[in-house]
Amino acid sequence: MAPSILDRPSAADGRDPVVVIAADDRFGMPLAVTLRSALENLAADRQLVVYVLDGGIKDATKTRVLDSLPAGRYRIEWLTVDAAALASLPVSGHINLVSYYRILLPRVMPKSINRVIYLDADLVVCADLARLWDCDLGDHLCLAAQDCAAPYLDASQVLANYERCRRYLGSAWPVPNFRELRLSPQAAYFNAGVMLVDLARWRSEGLSARLLACLAENHEHVRWWDQYALNVVLAGRWGPLDLRWNQGSHAFIYPSWQQSPFDRETFVRLRDDPYIVHFTTRFKPWRPLCPHPWSKQFFECVDRTQWTGWRPPRMQVLWAHLKTSERRLRHGRQWLQQQARQWLDRARERRSA
């Protein structure tokens, strides 16, 4: 596991953390939960300065978000994003172009802002973001947490217990062409859903253009959208945070620490004491039948917002149950057909012997 940078003071632009979140109207409620949980855990002598990269949030939704937050603890600005540069990028499943907005941070953020905390909009914040804001960036372009689903560019070359945990990894090779790019197989791979960003240096190094060029030049190898480009372009230039600043959903896939990429202490702290819970897969608490262990805490926070009492509609839950049952039956039927074919093949071999 990559070492972590300790929470030590730095010469930040100001005492109040500057947070950037990208969202569209579908993420109105999760956005409110992310901000509400962040404010509830923020040090009493700090405020949040929030910039929302607006992917089409309706005025009524913005009002509900603002009414969900404690007065006097934040300042917020909604930024319209010219996403023309992203138009050719691929999207699929629960990912749309809004997920790429962080690539454009140097272009859309006010020039007066030199560092930001970037957060995805599907989080529950459990710790004081001022601690993250006060971290020393040093010479790094950003600080981020190693991805618990895909911890290294080549996990097979790093993990002593690779054979025990390989079946549970999200990916053993999250940058499939890392050799062609001359990246070290031992290099750690980070999740971009929580980052402390040196925005001044992202601007000075033209990072938006470089990230877009990386996606275009390597389009046949891209996994996990812009996270691929961030890990390629920032290779060797990002610093590791404590994993608890970005607890991915995959932390609950590993049956035990022995079948995970982590030592016992790291694994237990990641699962049981997260600073930020990140619902990283398509299984979100606001969608039916989400199995995530933190769904309860998510809805407890929902009930402290203007969406209080909201739960997935019963018909959606019923439909999800039916689809899940149908899928299991289909897979079961396919398994039985496969077993029958194998039995017939063995019977033919015995007859012909």
C-alpha positions in Angstrom: 0.0 0.0 0.0 1.2 3.5 -0.8 2.2 5.6 2.2 -0.1 8.4 3.3 0.5 12.1 3.7 -0.2 13.2 7.2 -2.6 16.0 8.1 0.0 18.7 8.6 -0.6 22.5 8.2 0.2 24.2 4.9 0.1 27.7 3.5 -3.3 27.5 2.0 -5.0 30.3 0.2 -7.3 30.9 3.2 -8.7 29.1 6.1 -12.1 28.2 4.6 -12.0 25.1 2.4 -12.9 25.7 -1.3 -14.9 22.7 -2.5 -15.8 22.0 -6.1 -18.6 19.5 -7.0 -20.0 18.6 -10.4 -23.7 17.5 -10.7 -26.7 17.5 -12.9 -30.4 17.6 -11.8 -30.5 13.8 -11.2 -27.9 14.3 -8.5 -29.8 17.1 -6.6 -30.5 15.0 -3.6 -27.1 13.3 -3.4 -25.5 16.7 -3.8 -27.5 18.0 -0.8 -26.4 15.0 1.2 -22.7 15.5 0.3 -22.8 19.1 1.2 -25.0 18.7 4.4 -22.7 15.9 5.7 -19.6 18.0 5.0 -21.0 21.0 6.8 -22.1 18.9 9.8 -18.6 17.7 10.3 -16.7 21.0 9.5 -14.8 22.7 12.3 -17.0 25.4 13.9 -14.6 28.2 13.0 -14.6 27.4 9.3 -17.1 27.9 6.4 -17.2 26.1 3.1 -16.7 28.0 -0.2 -18.6 25.8 -2.7 -18.5 25.9 -6.4 -21.0 23.6 -8.2 -20.1 22.8 -11.8 -23.7 22.9 -13.1 -24.6 20.2 -15.5 -28.2 21.3 -15.9 -29.6 21.6 -12.4 -33.1 23.1 -12.3 -33.8 26.3 -10.3 -36.3 24.4 -8.1 -33.6 21.8 -7.3 -31.1 24.4 -6.4 -33.5 26.0 -4.0 -34.1 22.6 -2.3 -30.3 22.1 -2.0 -29.8 25.5 -0.5 -32.7 25.0 1.9 -31.1 21.7 3.0 -28.0 23.4 4.3 -27.4 25.2 7.7 -27.4 28.9 7.2 -24.2 30.8 7.9 -21.8 27.9 7.2 -21.2 28.2 3.5 -21.0 30.4 0.4 -22.0 28.8 -2.9 -21.7 29.7 -6.6 -23.2 27.8 -9.5 -20.9 27.7 -12.5 -22.2 27.0 -16.0 -19.7 24.7 -17.9 -19.0 25.0 -21.6 -18.7 21.2 -22.2 -18.0 21.5 -26.0 -14.5 20.1 -25.5 -16.0 17.0 -23.9 -18.6 16.2 -26.6 -16.6 13.4 -28.3 -15.8 11.5 -25.0 -17.6 8.2 -24.4 -20.3 7.8 -21.8 -22.1 4.6 -20.6 -24.2 3.3 -17.7 -24.4 5.8 -14.8 -21.7 8.0 -16.3 -22.5 11.1 -18.4 -20.4 14.1 -19.5 -20.7 15.7 -16.1 -18.3 13.1 -14.8 -15.6 14.6 -17.0 -16.1 18.2 -15.7 -13.2 17.9 -13.3 -10.9 17.9 -16.4 -12.0 21.4 -17.0 -11.3 22.8 -13.5 -8.4 25.1 -14.7 -10.7 26.6 -17.4 -13.9 27.1 -15.4 -12.8 28.1 -12.0 -12.1 31.8 -11.1 -8.4 32.7 -11.7 -8.2 33.9 -8.1 -8.7 30.3 -6.8 -5.4 28.5 -6.5 -6.3 25.3 -4.7 -9.5 23.3 -4.3 -11.0 20.1 -2.8 -12.7 18.3 -5.6 -15.6 16.0 -4.5 -17.9 13.7 -6.4 -21.6 14.2 -5.6 -22.2 10.7 -4.3 -20.5 10.9 -0.9 -21.2 11.0 2.8 -18.6 13.1 4.5 -17.8 11.8 8.0 -14.7 14.0 8.9 -13.7 17.6 9.0 -12.8 18.7 5.5 -10.6 21.4 7.1 -8.2 18.6 7.9 -8.0 17.7 4.2 -7.8 21.4 3.2 -4.8 22.0 5.5 -2.7 19.1 4.1 0.6 20.1 2.6 0.6 19.5 -1.2 4.4 19.9 -1.4 5.5 19.4 -5.0 2.4 17.3 -5.9 -0.2 18.4 -8.4 -2.8 16.8 -6.3 -3.4 14.5 -3.3 -5.7 11.6 -3.7 -6.4 8.2 -2.1 -5.3 4.9 -3.7 -8.3 3.1 -5.3 -9.2 0.1 -3.2 -10.7 -1.6 -6.2 -7.6 -1.2 -8.4 -4.7 -0.3 -6.2 -1.8 -0.6 -8.6 -1.1 -0.4 -12.4 -0.1 -4.1 -12.2 -1.4 -5.7 -9.0 0.1 -9.1 -10.0 3.6 -7.6 -9.7 3.1 -5.9 -6.3 0.8 -7.9 -4.1 2.3 -10.9 -2.3 -1.2 -12.3 -1.9 -2.3 -11.6 -5.4 -3.6 -15.2 -6.0 -5.8 -14.9 -3.0 -7.3 -11.5 -3.8 -7.2 -11.4 -7.6 -10.8 -12.6 -8.0 -12.1 -9.7 -5.8 -10.2 -6.9 -7.4 -12.1 -4.5 -9.6 -9.1 -4.5 -12.0 -5.6 -5.8 -11.7 -4.6 -3.6 -14.6 -6.6 -0.3 -14.6 -4.3 1.3 -17.2 -4.1 -1.6 -19.7 -1.4 -0.1 -21.8 0.8 1.1 -18.9 3.9 -0.6 -20.5 3.5 1.2 -23.8 3.2 4.4 -21.8 6.4 3.5 -19.8 4.7 3.6 -16.5 5.9 1.5 -13.6 3.9 -1.6 -12.8 4.5 -0.9 -9.1 2.9 2.6 -9.4 -0.2 3.1 -7.2 -3.5 4.0 -8.9 -5.8 6.6 -7.4 -9.5 7.3 -7.3 -10.4 10.8 -8.6 -13.6 11.2 -6.6 -11.8 13.0 -3.8 -8.8 15.2 -4.6 -6.9 18.2 -3.1 -5.8 20.0 -6.2 -3.0 22.5 -6.8 -5.2 24.5 -9.3 -2.5 27.1 -10.0 -0.2 24.5 -11.3 -2.9 22.7 -13.2 -3.4 26.0 -15.1 0.3 26.7 -15.6 0.9 23.2 -17.0 -2.1 23.3 -19.3 -3.5 20.2 -17.7 -7.0 20.3 -19.3 -5.5 20.1 -22.8 -3.1 17.3 -21.8 -5.9 15.3 -20.2 -8.1 15.6 -23.2 -5.2 14.7 -25.5 -4.5 11.6 -23.4 -8.1 10.4 -23.7 -8.1 10.9 -27.5 -4.7 9.3 -28.1 -5.5 6.2 -25.9 -9.2 5.9 -26.5 -9.1 2.1 -27.1 -7.4 1.6 -23.8 -9.4 3.9 -21.6 -11.0 2.4 -18.5 -13.1 4.4 -16.0 -13.3 7.5 -18.1 -11.3 10.5 -17.1 -9.8 8.7 -14.2 -7.6 6.8 -16.7 -6.2 10.1 -18.0 -5.7 11.6 -14.6 -3.6 8.6 -13.5 -1.6 8.6 -16.8 -0.9 12.4 -16.9 -0.3 12.8 -13.2 1.8 9.6 -12.9 4.6 10.3 -10.3 3.2 13.7 -9.6 0.3 13.0 -7.2 0.6 12.3 -3.5 -1.3 9.7 -1.5 -3.9 10.5 1.1 -5.0 8.2 3.9 -7.4 5.7 2.2 -10.1 6.7 4.6 -10.5 10.0 2.7 -12.1 8.0 -0.1 -13.6 4.7 1.0 -14.8 3.1 -2.2 -17.7 0.7 -2.3 -15.2 -2.1 -3.3 -13.9 -2.1 0.3 -16.9 -4.3 1.1 -16.2 -6.8 -1.7 -13.1 -8.3 0.0 -14.2 -11.1 2.4 -11.3 -10.4 4.8 -8.0 -8.4 4.9 -6.1 -11.6 3.9 -8.0 -11.5 0.5 -7.5 -7.7 0.1 -4.6 -5.6 -1.1 -4.1 -4.2 2.4 -2.7 -5.2 5.7 -5.0 -5.9 8.6 -4.9 -2.4 10.3 -5.4 -0.5 7.0 -8.2 -2.8 6.0 -10.1 -2.5 9.3 -9.7 1.3 9.4 -10.9 1.7 5.8 -14.0 -0.4 6.4 -14.9 0.7 9.9 -13.6 4.3 10.2 -14.0 6.2 6.9 -13.5 9.9 6.6 -15.5 10.0 3.4 -17.9 7.2 2.1 -17.9 7.1 -1.7 -20.7 5.2 -3.4 -18.4 4.3 -6.4 -20.4 1.8 -8.3 -23.8 2.0 -10.1 -25.3 0.6 -6.9 -26.3 3.9 -5.3 -28.4 4.2 -2.1 -31.1 6.2 -4.0 -31.5 3.3 -6.4 -33.5 0.2 -5.6 -31.9 -2.7 -3.8 -28.6 -1.0 -3.0 -26.6 -3.4 -0.8 -24.1 -0.8 0.5 -23.7 -1.0 4.3 -23.8 2.8 4.6 -27.1 3.2 2.9 -28.7 3.7 6.3 -26.4 6.6 7.1 -27.1 8.1 3.7 -30.8 8.1 4.3 -30.4 9.5 7.8 -28.7 12.4 6.2 -31.4 12.6 3.5 -33.9 13.1 6.3 -32.0 16.2 7.5 -32.5 17.8 4.0 -35.4 19.0 2.0 -35.8 15.5 0.7 -36.7 14.2 4.2 -38.7 10.9 4.0 -37.7 10.1 0.4 -37.0 6.5 -0.4 -36.8 4.6 -3.7 -40.4 4.3 -5.1 -42.0 0.9 -4.3 -42.7 0.1 -7.9 -39.0 0.7 -8.7 -38.0 -1.6 -5.9 -40.5 -4.3 -7.1 -39.3 -4.0 -10.6 -35.7 -4.3 -9.5 -36.6 -7.5 -7.5 -38.3 -8.9 -10.6 -35.3 -8.1 -12.8 -32.9 -9.6 -10.3 -35.0 -12.8 -10.0 -35.2 -13.0 -13.8 -31.4 -12.6 -14.1 -30.8 -15.3 -11.6 -33.2 -17.7 -13.3 -31.6 -16.9 -16.7 -28.1 -17.5 -15.3 -29.3 -20.7 -13.5 -30.8 -22.0 -16.8 -27.6 -21.2 -18.6 -25.6 -23.1 -16.0 -27.9 -26.1 -16.2 -27.6 -26.1 -20.0 -23.9 -25.9 -19.8 -23.8 -28.8 -17.3 -26.1 -30.9 -19.5 -23.9 -30.3 -22.5 -20.8 -31.3 -20.6 -22.6 -34.5 -19.3 -23.6 -35.4 -22.9 -20.1 -34.8 -24.2 -18.7 -37.1 -21.5 -21.3 -39.7 -22.3 -20.4 -39.6 -26.0 -16.7 -39.9 -25.1 -17.4 -43.0 -23.0 -19.4 -44.6 -25.7 -16.8 -44.0 -28.3 -13.9 -45.2 -26.1 
